[in-house]
Amino acid sequence: MLEVQSPFTGEVIETLATHDAAALDGMLQTAQGLFKQREQWLSLTRRVEILQATAALMDAQIEPLAELIAREGAKPLKDARVEALRAADGVRLCVDHITADIGRTIPLGTSKLTAGHSARTYKEPIGVVAAVSAFNHPLNLIVHQVAPAVASGCPVIVKPAPDTPLSCVKFAELLQEAGLPDGWCQTLIADDLAVSEALVTDPRISFFSFIGSARVGWMLRSKLAPGVRCALEHGGAAPVMVAEDADVDSMIPALLKGGFYHAGQVCVSVQRIFVPESIKDTVVAALTEGAAALNVGDPLHPDTDVGPLIRPGEVERVERWVNNARNAGAVIACGGERVSDRVYAPTVIVDPPADAEVSQLEIFGPVVCVYGYSDEAQALEQANSLPVAFQAAVFTRDIITAQRLAEGLDASAVMINEHTAFRDDVMPFAGLRQSGLGIGGIPYTIEDMQIDKMVVWKTPT
């Protein structure tokens, strides 16, 4: 049995039955059986109906869904409501994509060799999808992995994070209520790591979708069966380049949101802010004032801005990293201490050493670092120096500066005058280097989970 605990209080919210290796094998047999019998495939019309009905059910339950997210994942309620709304919109985005892209005509007949021929591509499901998800967006991440599988016509087995399985279970129930037949979406609550690994490495799956740590993601990829495609989404240590002409008054709220949203437990959270020495004191003072004013505590309270970390052990890790930076000479401008065994105060660190954990590794906690610079090229070099690269940001009022810095940053996406965690679910979302493999975002995930089958006709002459 799995006891799901509140990250804020430690109380048991719900207890779920777990699945062993035999149960997993049954799920895989079911999923493979559905895919191998083409007469059981869900038509485009049926998939559209199911997804539209699912989105409508979600629209009617936004507040209960948000409360579930806040209870199991500790995301503040105001942000959990946004996640629930995004999740419902994500389901609708699946419909938009599969109804707009149903194949294309290939221009044959342009040479003597192809005269009398025509060709067209059709979309078909790739096969059984195995999805392994993370805790930090317990509903929307599941939607990003499961809804594209349904939209593509793929049977899917989804393993949610053990800290936050309830939103996944609820979404699967909503799909079934909307008309998804049995077996097309199965939720695996693994009773140990061996069962989870067995899901991913089984030759009966055709596509592996992973959201989580780089260590686990790359390890699992190395064990995939031959021919299995995959997409991996890991984390980063997002850099922000601030120019001397930046509008500090409008920048600070964006940096506060990007750095402390969900207590920093976001893979593209603002972490490393590079600021010209001439305005560093001004930026640090404004950041410190803003961070100190954030409401910290119970995620179910409507005014809470920053809740707990997902587990007490994460508080201990963040505390250790901050103390190491402090002992190495960094200035702790605010925070730098735990509020409780489960909550860490929003923290601003000034000029931590380049080799400190907070400068080298993804913090995944409510901590941002500010580095003063006098040489832009050196600041860019430091921003680009890590083995991870994901999203980045630039703050400036000058378009030439914005373009120069955007081109100089190693990142798959650069936000201009917006924080690094900005995202719309239609956008491509791609970790570079050790930050991931492939492109996330609902339209791109659907493409990954389908194949283009081409049919060529020869016209009798």
Summary of the structure (lengths in Angstrom):
residues: 461
radius of gyration: 23.6
end to end distance: 68.1
largest distance: 83.5
contacts: 1651
relative contact order: 0.14
helix: 41%
strand: 22%
